[in-house]
Amino acid sequence: MEEEKETRKYYKIGDVSKMLGVPASTLRFWEKEFKQLKPMKNKKGDRIYHLKDIDILKEIHYLTHEKGIKLSKASKKVKSGTLAESPNTELLKRLRDLREKLVQLKNSLD
């Protein structure tokens, strides 16, 4: 089951919401604030997020929730790609992914 999640390329808004620990309304708000986010929509109008969108959302979440940066500054950083150019970005991404997996593992043990 865990392998199935790792091979998926598209996620519904509810899945992404749970993944990041933010309400779906926050994701829809971020979509308006960050022009880089362009989730597809199916025939019913449901948002479908690609892995690239999820990476951007994780970056936004990290900047706003963990670093405490205001949306306006986070928008500028994401737009300019400042974090993407940092040598520690890949390491931070891996650590966040590892942390997410450890939290999921902990929750499954409870």
The first five atom37 places (N, CA, C, CB, O) and aatype in JSON, in Angstrom:
{
  "aatype": [12, 6, 6, 6, 11, 6, 16, 1, 11, 18, 18, 11, 9, 7, 3, 19, 15, 11, 12, 10, 7, 19, 14, 0, 15, 16, 10, 1, 13, 17, 6, 11, 6, 13, 11, 5, 10, 11, 14, 12, 11, 2, 11, 11, 7, 3, 1, 9, 18, 8, 10, 11, 3, 9, 3, 9, 10, 11, 6, 9, 8, 18, 10, 16, 8, 6, 11, 7, 9, 11, 10, 15, 11, 0, 15, 11, 11, 19, 11, 15, 7, 16, 10, 0, 6, 15, 14, 2, 16, 6, 10, 10, 11, 1, 10, 1, 3, 10, 1, 6, 11, 10, 19, 5, 10, 11, 2, 15, 10, 3],
  "atom_mask": [
    [1, 1, 1, 1, 1],
    [1, 1, 1, 1, 1],
    [1, 1, 1, 1, 1],
    [1, 1, 1, 1, 1],
    [1, 1, 1, 1, 1],
    [1, 1, 1, 1, 1],
    [1, 1, 1, 1, 1],
    [1, 1, 1, 1, 1],
    [1, 1, 1, 1, 1],
    [1, 1, 1, 1, 1],
    [1, 1, 1, 1, 1],
    [1, 1, 1, 1, 1],
    [1, 1, 1, 1, 1],
    [1, 1, 1, 0, 1],
    [1, 1, 1, 1, 1],
    [1, 1, 1, 1, 1],
    [1, 1, 1, 1, 1],
    [1, 1, 1, 1, 1],
    [1, 1, 1, 1, 1],
    [1, 1, 1, 1, 1],
    [1, 1, 1, 0, 1],
    [1, 1, 1, 1, 1],
    [1, 1, 1, 1, 1],
    [1, 1, 1, 1, 1],
    [1, 1, 1, 1, 1],
    [1, 1, 1, 1, 1],
    [1, 1, 1, 1, 1],
    [1, 1, 1, 1, 1],
    [1, 1, 1, 1, 1],
    [1, 1, 1, 1, 1],
    [1, 1, 1, 1, 1],
    [1, 1, 1, 1, 1],
    [1, 1, 1, 1, 1],
    [1, 1, 1, 1, 1],
    [1, 1, 1, 1, 1],
    [1, 1, 1, 1, 1],
    [1, 1, 1, 1, 1],
    [1, 1, 1, 1, 1],
    [1, 1, 1, 1, 1],
    [1, 1, 1, 1, 1],
    [1, 1, 1, 1, 1],
    [1, 1, 1, 1, 1],
    [1, 1, 1, 1, 1],
    [1, 1, 1, 1, 1],
    [1, 1, 1, 0, 1],
    [1, 1, 1, 1, 1],
    [1, 1, 1, 1, 1],
    [1, 1, 1, 1, 1],
    [1, 1, 1, 1, 1],
    [1, 1, 1, 1, 1],
    [1, 1, 1, 1, 1],
    [1, 1, 1, 1, 1],
    [1, 1, 1, 1, 1],
    [1, 1, 1, 1, 1],
    [1, 1, 1, 1, 1],
    [1, 1, 1, 1, 1],
    [1, 1, 1, 1, 1],
    [1, 1, 1, 1, 1],
    [1, 1, 1, 1, 1],
    [1, 1, 1, 1, 1],
    [1, 1, 1, 1, 1],
    [1, 1, 1, 1, 1],
    [1, 1, 1, 1, 1],
    [1, 1, 1, 1, 1],
    [1, 1, 1, 1, 1],
    [1, 1, 1, 1, 1],
    [1, 1, 1, 1, 1],
    [1, 1, 1, 0, 1],
    [1, 1, 1, 1, 1],
    [1, 1, 1, 1, 1],
    [1, 1, 1, 1, 1],
    [1, 1, 1, 1, 1],
    [1, 1, 1, 1, 1],
    [1, 1, 1, 1, 1],
    [1, 1, 1, 1, 1],
    [1, 1, 1, 1, 1],
    [1, 1, 1, 1, 1],
    [1, 1, 1, 1, 1],
    [1, 1, 1, 1, 1],
    [1, 1, 1, 1, 1],
    [1, 1, 1, 0, 1],
    [1, 1, 1, 1, 1],
    [1, 1, 1, 1, 1],
    [1, 1, 1, 1, 1],
    [1, 1, 1, 1, 1],
    [1, 1, 1, 1, 1],
    [1, 1, 1, 1, 1],
    [1, 1, 1, 1, 1],
    [1, 1, 1, 1, 1],
    [1, 1, 1, 1, 1],
    [1, 1, 1, 1, 1],
    [1, 1, 1, 1, 1],
    [1, 1, 1, 1, 1],
    [1, 1, 1, 1, 1],
    [1, 1, 1, 1, 1],
    [1, 1, 1, 1, 1],
    [1, 1, 1, 1, 1],
    [1, 1, 1, 1, 1],
    [1, 1, 1, 1, 1],
    [1, 1, 1, 1, 1],
    [1, 1, 1, 1, 1],
    [1, 1, 1, 1, 1],
    [1, 1, 1, 1, 1],
    [1, 1, 1, 1, 1],
    [1, 1, 1, 1, 1],
    [1, 1, 1, 1, 1],
    [1, 1, 1, 1, 1],
    [1, 1, 1, 1, 1],
    [1, 1, 1, 1, 1],
    [1, 1, 1, 1, 1]
  ],
  "atom_positions": [
    [[0.83, -1.2, 0.0], [0.0, 0.0, 0.0], [0.87, 1.26, 0.0], [-0.94, 0.0, 1.22], [0.56, 2.22, -0.71]],
    [[1.94, 1.27, 0.79], [2.83, 2.43, 0.84], [3.49, 2.67, -0.51], [3.9, 2.25, 1.94], [3.65, 3.81, -0.93]],
    [[3.88, 1.58, -1.19], [4.51, 1.71, -2.49], [3.57, 2.35, -3.5], [4.98, 0.36, -2.99], [4.0, 3.11, -4.37]],
    [[2.28, 2.04, -3.38], [1.29, 2.59, -4.3], [1.25, 4.1, -4.21], [-0.1, 2.01, -4.0], [1.15, 4.78, -5.23]],
    [[1.32, 4.64, -3.0], [1.28, 6.09, -2.82], [2.5, 6.76, -3.44], [1.2, 6.44, -1.35], [2.4, 7.85, -3.99]],
    [[3.65, 6.11, -3.35], [4.88, 6.7, -3.87], [4.9, 6.73, -5.39], [6.07, 5.93, -3.36], [5.58, 7.57, -5.97]],
    [[4.16, 5.85, -6.05], [4.18, 5.8, -7.5], [3.09, 6.67, -8.12], [4.02, 4.39, -7.97], [3.08, 6.85, -9.34]],
    [[2.2, 7.19, -7.34], [1.14, 8.05, -7.87], [1.72, 9.34, -8.39], [0.09, 8.34, -6.81], [2.68, 9.89, -7.83]],
    [[1.13, 9.84, -9.49], [1.59, 11.1, -10.07], [0.62, 12.22, -9.8], [1.8, 10.94, -11.56], [0.98, 13.4, -9.88]],
    [[-0.62, 11.88, -9.48], [-1.66, 12.88, -9.28], [-2.39, 12.61, -7.98], [-2.65, 12.89, -10.47], [-2.63, 11.46, -7.61]],
    [[-2.75, 13.7, -7.29], [-3.42, 13.58, -6.0], [-4.61, 14.53, -5.96], [-2.45, 13.88, -4.84], [-4.56, 15.63, -6.51]],
    [[-5.69, 14.09, -5.31], [-6.85, 14.96, -5.11], [-6.54, 15.93, -3.98], [-8.12, 14.12, -4.79], [-5.62, 15.73, -3.19]],
    [[-7.33, 16.98, -3.92], [-7.09, 18.04, -2.94], [-7.16, 17.51, -1.5], [-8.11, 19.17, -3.12], [-6.41, 17.97, -0.64]],
    [[-8.04, 16.56, -1.24], [-8.14, 15.99, 0.1], [-6.88, 15.26, 0.51], [0.0, 0.0, 0.0], [-6.44, 15.35, 1.66]],
    [[-6.28, 14.55, -0.43], [-5.03, 13.83, -0.15], [-3.9, 14.8, 0.16], [-4.64, 12.94, -1.35], [-3.13, 14.6, 1.09]],
    [[-3.82, 15.87, -0.64], [-2.77, 16.87, -0.44], [-2.99, 17.6, 0.88], [-2.73, 17.88, -1.62], [-2.04, 17.91, 1.6]],
    [[-4.25, 17.87, 1.19], [-4.59, 18.53, 2.44], [-4.11, 17.71, 3.64], [-6.11, 18.75, 2.53], [-3.51, 18.25, 4.57]],
    [[-4.35, 16.41, 3.61], [-3.89, 15.53, 4.69], [-2.37, 15.45, 4.72], [-4.49, 14.12, 4.53], [-1.76, 15.44, 5.79]],
    [[-1.76, 15.39, 3.54], [-0.31, 15.28, 3.42], [0.39, 16.47, 4.1], [0.09, 15.2, 1.95], [1.4, 16.31, 4.78]],
    [[-0.17, 17.68, 3.89], [0.46, 18.89, 4.43], [-0.1, 19.3, 5.79], [0.28, 20.02, 3.45], [0.5, 20.12, 6.48]],
    [[-1.22, 18.73, 6.17], [-1.83, 19.09, 7.45], [-2.47, 20.46, 7.45], [0.0, 0.0, 0.0], [-2.5, 21.15, 8.47]],
    [[-3.0, 20.86, 6.29], [-3.71, 22.14, 6.18], [-5.08, 21.88, 5.55], [-2.89, 23.17, 5.33], [-5.24, 20.91, 4.82]],
    [[-6.05, 22.73, 5.84], [-7.38, 22.54, 5.23], [-7.34, 22.75, 3.71], [-8.39, 23.5, 5.86], [-6.48, 23.45, 3.19]],
    [[-8.28, 22.13, 3.03], [-8.38, 22.28, 1.57], [-8.6, 23.74, 1.19], [-9.53, 21.41, 1.02], [-8.14, 24.18, 0.14]],
    [[-9.29, 24.49, 2.03], [-9.52, 25.9, 1.74], [-8.21, 26.68, 1.68], [-10.45, 26.52, 2.8], [-8.08, 27.63, 0.91]],
    [[-7.24, 26.28, 2.49], [-5.93, 26.91, 2.46], [-5.23, 26.64, 1.13], [-5.06, 26.41, 3.63], [-4.6, 27.53, 0.56]],
    [[-5.36, 25.42, 0.63], [-4.77, 25.09, -0.66], [-5.41, 25.89, -1.78], [-4.91, 23.59, -0.94], [-4.72, 26.36, -2.69]],
    [[-6.72, 26.06, -1.72], [-7.4, 26.85, -2.74], [-6.97, 28.32, -2.65], [-8.94, 26.72, -2.58], [-6.82, 28.98, -3.68]],
    [[-6.77, 28.82, -1.43], [-6.31, 30.2, -1.24], [-4.9, 30.36, -1.8], [-6.33, 30.57, 0.26], [-4.62, 31.33, -2.51]],
    [[-4.02, 29.41, -1.49], [-2.65, 29.48, -2.0], [-2.64, 29.45, -3.52], [-1.81, 28.32, -1.44], [-1.8, 30.09, -4.15]],
    [[-3.57, 28.72, -4.1], [-3.65, 28.66, -5.57], [-3.88, 30.05, -6.16], [-4.79, 27.7, -6.0], [-3.37, 30.37, -7.24]],
    [[-4.65, 30.87, -5.47], [-4.92, 32.23, -5.93], [-3.71, 33.14, -5.71], [-6.15, 32.81, -5.21], [-3.44, 34.03, -6.52]],
    [[-2.99, 32.92, -4.63], [-1.87, 33.77, -4.27], [-0.58, 33.44, -5.02], [-1.62, 33.68, -2.79], [0.24, 34.32, -5.27]],
    [[-0.4, 32.19, -5.37], [0.83, 31.73, -6.01], [0.5, 31.26, -7.42], [1.5, 30.58, -5.2], [-0.09, 30.2, -7.62]],
    [[0.87, 32.06, -8.4], [0.53, 31.78, -9.8], [1.24, 30.52, -10.32], [0.9, 32.98, -10.67], [0.84, 29.98, -11.35]],
    [[2.27, 30.06, -9.62], [2.98, 28.85, -10.04], [2.11, 27.61, -9.86], [4.28, 28.71, -9.25], [2.34, 26.59, -10.52]],
    [[1.13, 27.69, -8.99], [0.24, 26.56, -8.73], [-0.86, 26.53, -9.78], [-0.37, 26.65, -7.31], [-1.65, 27.47, -9.89]],
    [[-0.9, 25.47, -10.52], [-1.93, 25.33, -11.55], [-2.43, 23.89, -11.56], [-1.4, 25.74, -12.94], [-2.14, 23.14, -12.5]],
    [[-3.19, 23.49, -10.53], [-3.68, 22.11, -10.53], [-4.69, 21.91, -11.66], [-4.31, 21.76, -9.18], [-5.44, 22.82, -12.03]],
    [[-4.69, 20.71, -12.2], [-5.68, 20.39, -13.23], [-7.03, 20.21, -12.54], [-5.27, 19.09, -14.03], [-7.11, 20.05, -11.32]],
    [[-8.08, 20.24, -13.34], [-9.42, 19.97, -12.82], [-10.07, 18.92, -13.7], [-10.29, 21.27, -12.77], [-9.95, 18.95, -14.92]],
    [[-10.75, 17.97, -13.05], [-11.44, 16.95, -13.83], [-12.8, 17.48, -14.3], [-11.62, 15.65, -13.01], [-13.1, 18.65, -14.09]],
    [[-13.59, 16.65, -14.91], [-14.88, 17.09, -15.47], [-15.82, 17.64, -14.39], [-15.55, 15.94, -16.19], [-16.63, 18.52, -14.67]],
    [[-15.7, 17.12, -13.18], [-16.54, 17.59, -12.08], [-16.01, 18.88, -11.46], [-16.66, 16.52, -11.01], [-16.68, 19.5, -10.64]],
    [[-14.8, 19.28, -11.84], [-14.21, 20.5, -11.29], [-13.33, 20.24, -10.08], [0.0, 0.0, 0.0], [-12.85, 21.19, -9.46]],
    [[-13.1, 18.97, -9.74], [-12.22, 18.63, -8.63], [-10.78, 18.92, -9.01], [-12.39, 17.15, -8.21], [-10.37, 18.64, -10.14]],
    [[-10.02, 19.48, -8.08], [-8.62, 19.77, -8.34], [-7.79, 18.5, -8.26], [-8.09, 20.83, -7.35], [-7.97, 17.67, -7.36]],
    [[-6.88, 18.37, -9.21], [-5.96, 17.23, -9.25], [-4.54, 17.81, -9.28], [-6.23, 16.3, -10.51], [-4.16, 18.49, -10.22]],
    [[-3.77, 17.52, -8.22], [-2.43, 18.08, -8.09], [-1.37, 17.12, -8.62], [-2.14, 18.42, -6.62], [-1.39, 15.93, -8.31]],
    [[-0.46, 17.65, -9.41], [0.67, 16.91, -9.94], [1.8, 17.0, -8.9], [1.13, 17.47, -11.34], [1.76, 17.86, -8.02]],
    [[2.77, 16.12, -9.0], [3.89, 16.12, -8.04], [4.62, 17.47, -8.0], [4.89, 15.02, -8.4], [5.07, 17.89, -6.94]],
    [[4.72, 18.14, -9.15], [5.36, 19.46, -9.2], [4.58, 20.46, -8.34], [5.46, 19.96, -10.67], [5.18, 21.26, -7.62]],
    [[3.24, 20.4, -8.42], [2.4, 21.28, -7.6], [2.6, 20.98, -6.12], [0.91, 21.12, -7.98], [2.64, 21.89, -5.3]],
    [[2.72, 19.71, -5.79], [2.88, 19.32, -4.39], [4.22, 19.81, -3.85], [2.79, 17.78, -4.24], [4.31, 20.23, -2.7]],
    [[5.26, 19.77, -4.68], [6.56, 20.3, -4.26], [6.46, 21.8, -3.95], [7.63, 20.05, -5.34], [7.02, 22.28, -2.97]],
    [[5.75, 22.54, -4.8], [5.55, 23.97, -4.57], [4.76, 24.19, -3.29], [4.83, 24.62, -5.77], [5.08, 25.07, -2.49]],
    [[3.71, 23.38, -3.09], [2.9, 23.5, -1.87], [3.72, 23.19, -0.62], [1.68, 22.57, -1.95], [3.57, 23.86, 0.4]],
    [[4.57, 22.2, -0.7], [5.43, 21.88, 0.45], [6.36, 23.04, 0.76], [6.24, 20.6, 0.17], [6.62, 23.35, 1.93]],
    [[6.87, 23.67, -0.28], [7.76, 24.82, -0.09], [6.99, 25.97, 0.56], [8.38, 25.27, -1.44], [7.49, 26.62, 1.48]],
    [[5.78, 26.22, 0.07], [4.95, 27.29, 0.64], [4.63, 26.99, 2.1], [3.63, 27.46, -0.17], [4.72, 27.86, 2.97]],
    [[4.26, 25.75, 2.36], [3.94, 25.34, 3.74], [5.15, 25.52, 4.65], [3.47, 23.87, 3.77], [5.03, 26.03, 5.76]],
    [[6.3, 25.1, 4.18], [7.52, 25.24, 4.97], [7.81, 26.7, 5.28], [8.71, 24.62, 4.23], [8.1, 27.06, 6.42]],
    [[7.72, 27.55, 4.25], [8.01, 28.97, 4.44], [7.02, 29.64, 5.39], [8.0, 29.69, 3.11], [7.42, 30.4, 6.27]],
    [[5.74, 29.36, 5.22], [4.71, 30.06, 6.0], [4.48, 29.47, 7.37], [3.43, 30.07, 5.24], [4.28, 30.21, 8.33]],
    [[4.5, 28.16, 7.48], [4.17, 27.54, 8.76], [5.39, 27.24, 9.62], [3.42, 26.27, 8.51], [5.34, 27.42, 10.84]],
    [[6.46, 26.79, 9.01], [7.63, 26.41, 9.81], [8.62, 27.56, 9.99], [8.33, 25.24, 9.17], [9.22, 27.7, 11.05]],
    [[8.78, 28.39, 8.96], [9.69, 29.52, 9.04], [8.99, 30.78, 9.53], [10.33, 29.78, 7.7], [9.65, 31.71, 10.0]],
    [[7.66, 30.82, 9.41], [6.9, 31.98, 9.87], [6.97, 33.18, 8.94], [0.0, 0.0, 0.0], [6.75, 34.31, 9.36]],
    [[7.28, 32.94, 7.68], [7.38, 34.03, 6.7], [5.98, 34.41, 6.23], [8.26, 33.62, 5.5], [5.13, 33.54, 6.02]],
    [[5.74, 35.7, 6.05], [4.44, 36.17, 5.57], [4.24, 35.74, 4.12], [4.33, 37.7, 5.7], [5.2, 35.51, 3.38]],
    [[2.97, 35.64, 3.73], [2.64, 35.19, 2.38], [3.27, 36.05, 1.29], [1.15, 35.18, 2.2], [3.72, 35.52, 0.28]],
    [[3.31, 37.34, 1.49], [3.87, 38.22, 0.46], [5.34, 37.9, 0.21], [3.71, 39.68, 0.86], [5.79, 37.85, -0.93]],
    [[6.1, 37.69, 1.29], [7.52, 37.35, 1.14], [7.69, 35.94, 0.59], [8.25, 37.48, 2.48], [8.56, 35.69, -0.24]],
    [[6.85, 35.03, 1.05], [6.91, 33.65, 0.56], [6.61, 33.61, -0.93], [5.92, 32.75, 1.33], [7.23, 32.85, -1.68]],
    [[5.66, 34.43, -1.36], [5.31, 34.5, -2.77], [6.5, 34.96, -3.6], [4.12, 35.45, -2.98], [6.77, 34.41, -4.67]],
    [[7.21, 35.96, -3.1], [8.4, 36.46, -3.8], [9.49, 35.4, -3.87], [8.94, 37.73, -3.12], [10.14, 35.24, -4.9]],
    [[9.69, 34.67, -2.76], [10.73, 33.64, -2.73], [10.4, 32.5, -3.68], [10.91, 33.11, -1.31], [11.27, 32.01, -4.4]],
    [[9.15, 32.08, -3.68], [8.75, 30.99, -4.56], [8.83, 31.44, -6.02], [7.32, 30.51, -4.23], [9.27, 30.69, -6.89]],
    [[8.38, 32.68, -6.27], [8.39, 33.21, -7.64], [9.81, 33.35, -8.17], [7.68, 34.55, -7.69], [10.08, 33.02, -9.32]],
    [[10.72, 33.84, -7.32], [12.1, 34.04, -7.77], [12.9, 32.75, -7.79], [12.78, 35.05, -6.88], [13.97, 32.69, -8.39]],
    [[12.37, 31.73, -7.12], [13.09, 30.46, -7.07], [14.28, 30.51, -6.15], [0.0, 0.0, 0.0], [15.22, 29.73, -6.31]],
    [[14.27, 31.41, -5.17], [15.38, 31.59, -4.25], [15.74, 30.28, -3.54], [15.06, 32.67, -3.23], [16.91, 29.92, -3.46]],
    [[14.75, 29.59, -3.04], [15.03, 28.35, -2.32], [15.52, 27.27, -3.25], [13.8, 27.88, -1.6], [16.36, 26.46, -2.86]],
    [[15.02, 27.24, -4.46], [15.42, 26.2, -5.4], [16.91, 26.28, -5.73], [14.6, 26.3, -6.69], [17.53, 25.28, -6.09]],
    [[17.49, 27.45, -5.6], [18.89, 27.63, -5.92], [19.8, 27.37, -4.73], [19.12, 29.01, -6.44], [21.02, 27.25, -4.89]],
    [[19.23, 27.29, -3.55], [20.03, 27.07, -2.36], [20.61, 25.66, -2.36], [19.18, 27.31, -1.11], [19.9, 24.71, -2.72]],
    [[21.87, 25.49, -1.97], [22.46, 24.15, -1.96], [21.81, 23.22, -0.93], [23.94, 24.24, -1.69], [21.89, 22.0, -1.07]],
    [[21.19, 23.78, 0.07], [20.57, 22.97, 1.11], [19.13, 22.59, 0.79], [20.62, 23.69, 2.41], [18.51, 21.86, 1.56]],
    [[18.59, 23.07, -0.3], [17.19, 22.84, -0.62], [16.88, 21.35, -0.76], [16.83, 23.55, -1.9], [15.89, 20.87, -0.21]],
    [[17.72, 20.63, -1.47], [17.49, 19.19, -1.66], [17.55, 18.46, -0.33], [18.52, 18.6, -2.64], [16.74, 17.56, -0.07]],
    [[18.48, 18.83, 0.5], [18.6, 18.22, 1.82], [17.36, 18.51, 2.66], [19.86, 18.72, 2.55], [16.82, 17.62, 3.31]],
    [[16.9, 19.76, 2.63], [15.7, 20.12, 3.37], [14.49, 19.35, 2.87], [15.43, 21.62, 3.26], [13.66, 18.89, 3.67]],
    [[14.39, 19.2, 1.57], [13.27, 18.45, 0.99], [13.3, 17.0, 1.46], [13.31, 18.51, -0.55], [12.28, 16.44, 1.85]],
    [[14.48, 16.39, 1.42], [14.61, 15.01, 1.87], [14.27, 14.86, 3.34], [16.02, 14.5, 1.61], [13.6, 13.91, 3.74]],
    [[14.73, 15.8, 4.15], [14.45, 15.75, 5.59], [12.96, 15.91, 5.87], [15.24, 16.83, 6.33], [12.4, 15.23, 6.73]],
    [[12.3, 16.84, 5.13], [10.85, 17.01, 5.3], [10.09, 15.75, 4.9], [10.35, 18.2, 4.48], [9.14, 15.35, 5.56]],
    [[10.53, 15.12, 3.8], [9.89, 13.88, 3.35], [10.09, 12.77, 4.37], [10.45, 13.45, 1.98], [9.17, 12.01, 4.66]],
    [[11.29, 12.68, 4.91], [11.59, 11.68, 5.93], [10.74, 11.92, 7.17], [13.09, 11.7, 6.29], [10.19, 10.99, 7.75]],
    [[10.65, 13.19, 7.58], [9.83, 13.53, 8.74], [8.37, 13.13, 8.51], [9.92, 15.03, 9.04], [7.72, 12.59, 9.41]],
    [[7.87, 13.4, 7.32], [6.5, 13.06, 6.97], [6.27, 11.54, 7.06], [6.16, 13.56, 5.56], [5.26, 11.09, 7.59]],
    [[7.24, 10.76, 6.55], [7.13, 9.3, 6.61], [7.18, 8.81, 8.04], [8.24, 8.64, 5.8], [6.45, 7.89, 8.41]],
    [[8.04, 9.42, 8.87], [8.14, 9.01, 10.27], [6.85, 9.31, 11.03], [9.32, 9.7, 10.94], [6.42, 8.52, 11.87]],
    [[6.24, 10.45, 10.74], [4.96, 10.81, 11.39], [3.88, 9.83, 10.97], [4.53, 12.27, 11.02], [3.07, 9.4, 11.79]],
    [[3.86, 9.46, 9.68], [2.88, 8.49, 9.2], [3.1, 7.14, 9.87], [2.97, 8.34, 7.66], [2.14, 6.47, 10.26]],
    [[4.35, 6.74, 10.01], [4.67, 5.49, 10.67], [4.23, 5.51, 12.13], [6.17, 5.2, 10.58], [3.65, 4.55, 12.63]],
    [[4.51, 6.61, 12.81], [4.1, 6.77, 14.21], [2.58, 6.67, 14.34], [4.59, 8.11, 14.77], [2.07, 6.01, 15.23]],
    [[1.87, 7.35, 13.43], [0.41, 7.33, 13.46], [-0.14, 5.94, 13.19], [-0.17, 8.32, 12.45], [-1.16, 5.56, 13.76]],
    [[0.52, 5.17, 12.35], [0.05, 3.83, 12.06], [0.28, 2.89, 13.25], [0.73, 3.28, 10.82], [-0.43, 1.9, 13.4]],
    [[1.28, 3.2, 14.1], [1.56, 2.39, 15.27], [0.59, 2.69, 16.42], [2.98, 2.62, 15.73], [0.37, 1.84, 17.28]],
    [[0.02, 3.89, 16.43], [-0.89, 4.28, 17.51], [-2.19, 3.59, 17.43], [-1.14, 5.74, 17.5], [-3.06, 3.81, 18.27]]
  ]
}
